[in-house]
Amino acid sequence: MNLTFSEDELRFRDDVRKVFDEEFPADLREFRDAGVTISRDDQIRYQKWLHERGWFAINWPVEYGGTGWTPVQKYLFMQELARINAPDIVPFGVSMVGPVIYTFGSDEQKERFLPDILASNVWWCQGYSEPGSGSDLASLKTRADLDGDHYVVNGTKTWTTLAQFADWIFCLVRTSSDVARRQEGISFLLIDMQTPGVTVKPIITIEGEHEVNEVHFEDVRVPAANLVGEEGEGWTYGKVLLQHERTNIAAVHYSKFRIDRLRAQAERPVRGAAPLTEDRNFMRKLAAVEVELRALEFTELRTLAAVASGKAPGPESSILKFVGTEIQQAIDELYVEAAGYYALPFVPEQYAPDFAVDERIGEGNETASAPRYFNFRKASIYGGSNEIQKNIVSKHVLGL
């Protein structure tokens, strides 16, 4: 693959880089460099900062507020995001429900929801998984029964990321049980989180963070106008959304940033000890991950090119998802190995670090490497478990 950039492309990269270097909020950069989780308000402020520059919805069509960038421009932009260690963009609005609304939604829904998604005025969360219906999503049991001009929703969604912050949730719900296949009779519904009967209960993950939740619906009345597309076609819409989600989960640019930072740190002696570059076994494992990451990067570029031509991500998104998350976890393991026994002690109160931000290998690293390692064990499950993604690849790519 030719990765030689044209003068115009390099000029675009330099222009983006200049803005990030000169205008990116200094406090957000400090938080990120120190490994501190930013607040909801800071996350919104960051996304609004991107939107003000027209850089938020890089994959949306121009007519709905997208950038109109080429695949190469998108690639270069994401590289610059990673270079300054910018926060992840919360994907549920701009990368997930937004494309479903502008592809399948009514004109009224586009006018109502898309501008607020673009401006980060509304925080969305995703209602897919249920107790007993995770990877087997077609077995979901949350019901939405039509009652006049409203649906009455009852059921429970689980592992709902950042639902404690959300204004709205998009859900797959069962609107009919009289179907030949379980994938039929499922609809895509938009629900205001302030509606009576919606309850959010926290789930504290193994590293001590409140990131995911259970969301309970008890006789929640949702206007029928909030149904996206046709009743019973939610599985089709949900698959399109999941393809976009899985492409984003790969996070190739951030994995490159973390690898580069780890390699730079491995070159420095820490507290009188020999640098990790002298540990041939560690460097062999680091090099192996770098090779896998470069191969995945080429796959991501091909997928970007397909999306730019108007196609939704296909089975390539499954490859990006399972390989990307395996690489993320391999990098986490390398960071923990680099930290050594300093990675063992950690408690949530240690999340606010009091050590130099460039001293990540050695004492103090327990505030960064261990919580991330434990948190990201989930990466091979969310967005569709890696085992399911491999089944998709074997069926649609290999024809098995």
Order of alpha helices (4+ residues) and beta strands (2+ residues): alpha-alpha-alpha-alpha-alpha-alpha-beta-beta-beta-beta-beta-beta-beta-beta-alpha-alpha-alpha-alpha-alpha-alpha
